[in-house]
Amino acid sequence: MPNTAETIENLARKLERVRILNDLKECRTLEDFQEVTRKYETLCNEDKN
């Protein structure tokens, strides 16, 4: 049985995946895709700091 922290972490991962999928589904052009890519690259780089 997962503890509260594990449950929250699991739900947070699922929520983030849905958010990314929704952003990708909104892409209509290569430029849209590149903008989404830059957005998530920036977020990932900020997470490293």
Secondary structure, 3 states (H helix, E strand, C coil): CCCHHHHHHHHHHHHHHHHHHHHHHCCCCHHHHHHHHHHHHHHHHHHHC
